[in-house]
C-alpha cells in the first residue's frame, strides 16, 4: 500500500493540492488521507491500516517545508513522530517516507528535518533538494535551488539543486542506535510566542530596518510549499506585527497580507534568533 497525505491547511496552495491528489489517488493505486496535525496523521494512518491490512511501502507527506519543518513535523516533535510512526502496524524497515515540502532534505544552521526524521524512524526518509513542485506519487516532482518572482529573490539553502524526478530527493537512513537509557523523560508540548531579550541596539536596528522595509513596494508571496524559517512578533510604531522569514531569512513575509519584501540582512537576523526557537513557549 502506498499513501499520500495532505494537510487541511486553510490556504489556496494546499486546497489545490488536496483537490488534485484526492481525485488522482484512487485510480492510480495510492491511498489518500488528510490530516490536521502530525498526531492526527498518525491516527489516520492507523485507521487506514486497520481497514486495509496491508504493508505500507511508501508514505508521502505533502506539506509546507524548510530544512527544519515539514508542516507540523518539526525538530521539536520529530523524535516522537518518527518513533510513533514506526509502531503503526504495516510500517517496517521497508517503508519509505517522503517529506514532500520545499528544502526538507537540505541543512541550514545544522538542522535537517529529513535527517532527524530518519534518525528516529530508523528507515529510509527522503527530503527535497530545493523549492519543490509536484509530488513523488504522481512522478511529476521537480525542484529549483532558488528562483525570482516579481523581483523578489528566494535564495537557495546550502546544497540546493535544480532537479527532476528521483534526483529531487536526498535519501537518509540511519541504523538503529543502542536502546534504553539511564533516565526517563516526559516531554510536554508547548505553543505560542516566547519573549526574547536582545540588546537595545539590536532591537532598534531590527525594528528600524523592518519599519523602513514595509514602506517600500512589496510583492505577492510565491505560491509554493514553503514553510517559514522563523515566525516572530515585533512592536512597530503602530503596534504589534507578526512577520515570517523565508528563504533562509532573505525574504520577509507578512502572513496576514501575504506580501513579501527582499530582506538580505534577514539571514543574519535568522541565525541570531534560531536558537530561541528551540526553547519552550512562555
N, C-alpha and C positions, 0 to 999 in steps of 0.2 A: 504494500500500500504506500502511495506517495501522497503527501499532504501539503497543500499550500494554504497559509494562514494570513489573513489581513486584519488590521486593527479597525475598530469602529471610530476612528478619528473623525472629528467634525470639520473636515476641510475638503476642498474640491479635488485635490490631487488624489487622496485616498478614496474618495467617493467614486472617482473614475476607475481606480484600480479594482475596487470591490465589484463594481458592476461588470467589468470585463472578465475578471477571474472567476466570479461565481457562475457566469454563463459559459465560460470556456471549460472549466474543470471537469464537469460530469461527462462530457463527450470526449475527453482526452485522457481518461484513466488516472485522474487525480481527484482526491477528495478535497473539498473546500470547507474551511471553517473561518469564522470571525471571532474576534476576542476583544475584551475591554481593556485588559492589562495582562501582565505576564502570568499571574496566577490563574486568571480566567482562561488563558491559553492552555495551561496545563490541565485544567478541568475539562475543557472542550476536547482535548486530545484523549483524555481518559475515557470520556463518554463515547467518542468515536471508536476507540479501540474495542470497547466492550460491545458495541453494536456490530462491528465488522469482524473482530477477532482475527486480524491479520498483522503480520510483522510490518512495522513502519520502516521502509527503506530510505525514504527521503522526506525531510521536512524543510520547507522554505518559509521563513518568517518575513513577510513583506512589511517594510517599516520605514520610518524616517531614521537615518543613521548618521553617525560620525565615528571617529576612532574610539569613542568611549561609550556610545549609546546605540542601541537598536530598539527604538521606541521605548517601551517600559523596561526592557532589559538593560541594565546599567552596571557599572563597576561595583556599585553598592549591593546589588542583589544577584549578580551573575553566578556566584558560588551556589546559592540556594536554588536558583532556577535550573542551572545545569545538572546538579545532583538530583533534583526532584524530577526533571525530565527523564533522567536515566532510570528512575524507578518505575516509570509507567510501563505496563505490560505491552509487549510488542516493540519496545525500544531496546536496542542492543549495540554491540560493538560495530555492527554493520549499518547502523543508522547514520546517515549524513545529514547535517544541519546546515542550511544556507541562511546567513544573516543578510537578507536582501534589502539593504539600505545603503545610502551613499557612504563610501570610505570606511566601511566596517572592518576591512582587512588591513588597514594601514595603522601606523603607530604615530602618535603625537604626544609629546611630553611624557614618554614612557608608557602610554596607555594604548591598548588594542583590545577592543571588546571581543573580537573573534578568537584571539589567542586566549583570553581569560575564560571565555565560554568553553573552549576545547579543554582547558586545564581542569575545569570542574566536571564537564560532561564525559571526559575520558573516551572520546571517539572523534571522528572527523567533523570539523566545523569549517565552513568556508566563508570568507569575508571578501567584500568587493575592493577593488584596487583604485577606485575613483568615484566620481559622481555618476550614479547609476540610473539607467532607464531600462525598462523591460524586466523580465524575470527568468530565472533558471528553468522553471517549469515550462514556460512557453518556448524556451530556447531562442529568445529574441533579446537576451541581455546584452548591453553594451555600456561602456563607461568611458569617461574622459578624465584626464588628470586635473584640468581646470577649464574654465570657459568664461566668456564675456557676454553679458546681456544688458542692453540699454546703458552701455558704458560703465557698468559695474563688473569688475573682475573678481570672479570666485577663484581664489588661488588654490593651488594644489597643496595637499598634505605631503609630507616626505614619502617618496616611493610611489606617488600616484602615477597612473598609466592610462594611455588610450588603448582600449582593448575591446574585443567582442567575444561572445560565447564563452568557452571554457577558460580563455585567457583573462577573463574578467576577475576570476576568483583566485584567492590565495588560500591554500589548504593548511589548516592547523590540526594537530592531533598529537597529544602527549600521552605517554604511558602513564598508567595509574601510579601514583606515589604511595609510600607506605601509609597504611591506615592507622587510625587511633590517635591518641594524643594524651598529654598529661592533664589538660584542663577541659572542662565542659563550658561552653559559652551559649548564652541566649542572645539572639540578635533582635533588636527592637526596631521596627520600621518607623521612619520619621518623614515629615514633609514640611514644606513651607520655606520661607526665607530666613537666613541667619545673618545677623548683623556682623559685619567685618570691619575692624578698625584699621584705617590706613592713616598715614601721616597727613597733616593739613595740606602740605604742598601737593602730595599725590592726589588727594581728594579734589582740591581746587583745579588742578590741571586736567583731571579726567572730566569733571563737571563742565569746565570751560570748553574743552575740546568737543564734547558731545552737544552742548548748547549751540556752539558755532556750527557744528556739522549739520544738525537737524534744520537749520535755517537755509541750507543750500538745497539745490534741486535733488530730488530723490527719484528712485525707480521702483517699479513693481518687483517684488521678490520672485526669483526664479521658481517655477513650478516643478520642483524635483524633490526626491525623497531625502531631504537634508534635515538633520536634527541640529539644534543649536549647540555649539560648543559650551556655552555658558549663558544662563539667564540671570539677570541681576536687576535690582531696583535702585534707582538713583533719584535724589531730590534735586530737581531743577528749579528755576525761578518761579514757575507756575505750579509746582507741586511734584508729587512722586510720579515717576515714569518707570515702566518696565521695558528693558531692552534685551536683545539677544545678540550674541556674537556668533557669526557663521564663518565657514571657510578658513578655519584656523585663526579666527579673530580678525580677519581682514575685511569683513563685511558686518555692518551694524544694521540690525533689523528692529523695527517697531512691530511687535506681534499683534497689536491691535489694528493698525492701518495696513500692515503687510508691506510697508515701504522700506527700502534699503538704501544705505549710503556706503560708499567706499570708505574704509577706515583702516588705513595701512598700519597705524600705530597700535591698532587693536590687538595685534599678536603679542606685543609686549604686555599689554594690559591683561590679556588672557593668561599668559604664563605666570603673572603675578597673582592672579585670583584663583587659578585652578586648584591649588592645594586646599582652599577653603571649601570647595565643592564636596570634598570627601568628609567634611565634618557633619555631625547630625544637625538637623534644623533646630532652631531655638524653640 
